[in-house]
Amino acid sequence: MAGLIGDIFNYILIAAIVVGIVYLFMNVKRMAEGFEDKKEEFEDEKKEGFFGGVVRGSGHPDCLRTLDSAARVLAAFQGKMSSVEEGAEDFSELQIILSKLACLKKDLMSPSGIVEATRYQPYATAHDIEPVAEITATCLNNTIPSRDLDIAFGKWRDRGNQLIRRLCTASGLKEAEVRSVEANFKSAWEDVYQVAKGRCLQTVDEGKGIALVGGVSEPGSVEYGPANVYYGGWMGQI
């Protein structure tokens, strides 16, 4: 009898140990899953920064949420380019131009001062004078000459208008639709251009001897030495 009771006790003890191990394993698994979720949320917050939505994956092209008129330009051509073979390529390039404008606005309006959104944008000789991330970097340091800024925006404007004219023909848009697309592209371009002029260009208030950046006085010397700009966490010397 005593042996039977001992065996039962041993079975109960083994069962309790097994249940305890399973319970511990499940809790550790839940803790690990919770940690991964928190990690993903933290990474998303880092990418999100302080302005707009997430940098990547926020519609097509990237950063489109910062430029509503650009979205309307693309919507006018969706599923309508079938009359010429070049239509798809023209549409793809127009998307890239609008993506660069939208991401440039996002970086320039972010108080973090980090080159983040534009560092993902590709360089294209057809419409770029230099990578847009480099333009962003010099803008954030207020070292870009006014002429260079005008040339960069001029190329985006002229190439964008050329692509739009070809796409309007390929899509068979009516005259009123063409005017609407052209007006939306002009609005998107001017929006970002005004933001860039206010954020990037430095003027001098000679009466006070101080630098004016974006219309705001900044005490100190008008001449600036080398400054650091962050490329998504990496510090580059400009």
C-alpha positions in Angstrom: 0.0 0.0 0.0 2.8 2.4 0.9 4.5 1.6 -2.4 1.4 2.4 -4.4 1.0 5.7 -2.6 4.6 6.4 -3.3 4.2 5.6 -7.0 1.1 7.9 -7.2 3.0 10.7 -5.5 5.8 10.3 -8.0 3.4 10.4 -11.0 1.8 13.5 -9.6 5.2 15.1 -9.0 6.4 14.3 -12.5 3.1 15.7 -14.0 3.5 18.9 -12.0 7.1 19.2 -13.2 6.0 18.7 -16.8 3.2 21.2 -16.5 5.6 23.7 -14.9 8.1 23.3 -17.7 5.3 23.8 -20.4 4.0 26.8 -18.5 7.5 28.3 -18.3 8.1 27.6 -22.0 4.9 29.3 -23.0 5.6 32.4 -20.9 9.1 32.7 -22.3 7.7 32.4 -25.8 5.1 35.1 -25.2 7.8 37.4 -23.7 10.0 36.9 -26.8 7.0 37.6 -29.1 6.2 40.7 -27.1 9.8 41.9 -27.3 9.8 41.4 -31.1 6.6 43.4 -31.4 8.1 46.2 -29.3 11.2 46.1 -31.4 9.3 46.4 -34.7 7.3 49.3 -33.2 10.5 51.1 -32.2 12.0 50.6 -35.7 8.8 52.0 -37.3 9.0 55.0 -35.0 12.6 55.6 -35.9 11.7 55.5 -39.6 8.7 57.7 -39.1 10.6 60.6 -37.5 8.6 63.7 -36.6 6.8 64.5 -39.9 4.4 62.6 -42.1 4.0 58.8 -42.2 6.6 56.1 -42.5 9.4 56.8 -45.0 9.1 53.6 -47.0 6.0 51.8 -48.0 3.7 54.8 -47.5 2.0 54.5 -50.8 3.7 54.7 -54.2 5.9 56.6 -54.6 7.5 56.8 -51.2 6.5 59.8 -49.0 3.4 60.5 -51.2 1.4 61.4 -48.1 3.4 64.6 -47.9 2.3 65.8 -51.3 -1.4 65.4 -52.2 -1.2 67.0 -55.6 1.4 64.5 -56.7 -0.9 61.7 -55.9 -3.6 63.3 -58.1 -1.1 63.5 -61.0 -0.4 59.7 -60.8 -4.1 58.9 -60.3 -4.9 60.5 -63.7 -2.7 58.0 -65.6 -3.4 54.8 -63.7 -4.3 52.0 -66.1 -4.6 54.3 -69.1 -1.2 53.9 -70.9 -1.8 51.5 -73.7 -1.4 53.4 -76.9 2.4 53.6 -76.9 5.2 51.3 -75.7 7.0 54.1 -73.9 4.0 54.9 -71.7 5.0 52.5 -68.9 8.6 53.8 -68.8 7.5 57.5 -68.8 5.0 56.8 -66.0 7.7 55.0 -64.0 10.1 58.0 -64.4 7.3 60.4 -63.4 6.7 58.4 -60.3 10.4 58.7 -59.4 10.4 62.5 -59.9 7.3 62.9 -57.7 8.8 60.6 -55.1 11.9 62.7 -55.0 9.9 65.9 -54.5 7.8 64.4 -51.8 10.7 62.8 -49.9 12.7 66.0 -50.2 9.8 67.9 -48.6 9.6 65.3 -45.9 13.3 65.5 -45.0 13.4 69.3 -45.1 10.3 69.7 -42.9 11.4 67.2 -40.3 13.0 68.8 -37.2 15.3 65.9 -36.9 17.7 67.3 -39.5 18.5 63.9 -40.8 18.8 62.8 -44.5 16.4 59.8 -44.3 13.6 59.7 -46.8 15.7 61.0 -49.8 18.6 58.6 -49.2 16.4 55.8 -50.7 15.8 57.7 -54.0 17.8 56.6 -57.1 19.9 58.9 -59.3 18.7 59.4 -62.9 20.7 61.3 -65.4 17.5 62.2 -67.3 16.3 64.5 -64.5 19.0 64.9 -61.8 22.1 67.1 -61.6 23.2 65.1 -58.5 21.6 62.5 -56.1 18.7 64.1 -54.3 20.1 62.9 -50.9 23.2 65.2 -51.6 20.9 68.1 -52.3 19.1 67.4 -49.0 22.4 67.3 -47.1 23.6 70.6 -48.4 20.1 72.1 -47.8 20.1 71.0 -44.2 23.5 72.6 -43.8 22.4 75.8 -45.7 25.4 75.4 -48.0 23.7 74.9 -51.3 24.0 77.9 -53.7 20.7 79.4 -54.9 21.7 78.7 -58.5 22.3 75.0 -57.9 18.9 74.7 -56.2 17.2 76.5 -59.1 18.9 74.2 -61.6 17.9 71.0 -59.7 14.3 72.1 -59.4 14.3 73.3 -63.0 15.3 69.9 -64.3 12.6 68.2 -62.3 10.0 70.6 -63.6 11.0 70.5 -67.2 11.4 66.7 -67.4 8.2 66.2 -65.4 6.3 68.5 -67.9 7.8 66.6 -70.8 6.7 63.2 -69.4 3.2 64.5 -68.6 2.7 65.7 -72.2 3.7 62.3 -73.5 1.6 60.5 -71.0 -1.5 62.7 -71.7 -1.2 61.7 -75.4 -0.6 58.0 -74.6 -3.6 58.0 -72.2 -5.9 59.9 -74.5 -6.9 62.4 -71.8 -9.3 65.2 -72.7 -8.3 68.8 -72.6 -9.8 69.5 -69.2 -8.1 66.5 -67.8 -4.7 67.6 -69.3 -5.1 71.0 -67.7 -5.9 69.4 -64.3 -2.8 67.2 -64.5 -0.6 70.1 -65.4 -2.0 72.2 -62.6 -1.5 69.5 -60.0 2.1 68.9 -61.1 2.8 72.6 -61.0 1.2 72.8 -57.5 3.4 69.9 -56.3 6.6 71.3 -57.7 5.9 74.8 -56.3 5.0 73.4 -52.9 8.4 71.7 -52.5 10.3 74.5 -54.2 8.9 77.1 -51.7 9.8 74.7 -48.8 13.3 74.3 -50.1 13.9 78.0 -50.6 12.8 78.7 -47.1 14.8 75.9 -45.5 17.9 75.7 -47.7 18.9 79.2 -48.7 20.9 81.5 -46.4 20.7 85.3 -46.6 22.4 88.0 -44.6 20.9 90.8 -42.6 23.7 93.3 -43.1 22.3 95.7 -40.6 22.6 93.1 -37.8 25.4 91.0 -39.2 23.6 87.7 -38.7 22.5 84.9 -40.9 18.9 84.5 -41.9 17.8 80.9 -42.7 14.3 80.5 -43.9 13.5 84.0 -42.7 14.6 83.3 -39.1 17.5 85.0 -37.5 20.3 82.8 -36.3 23.0 84.5 -34.2 26.6 83.8 -35.0 29.0 84.1 -37.9 27.8 84.3 -41.4 30.5 81.9 -42.5 30.0 78.3 -41.6 32.6 75.6 -41.4 32.1 71.9 -42.1 29.0 70.4 -40.6 27.8 66.9 -40.0 24.7 65.4 -41.7 23.2 62.1 -40.7 22.4 59.6 -43.4 19.9 57.3 -41.7 22.1 56.9 -38.6 25.5 57.2 -40.3 27.3 60.5 -39.9 28.8 61.9 -43.1 31.2 64.9 -43.2 30.0 67.6 -45.6 
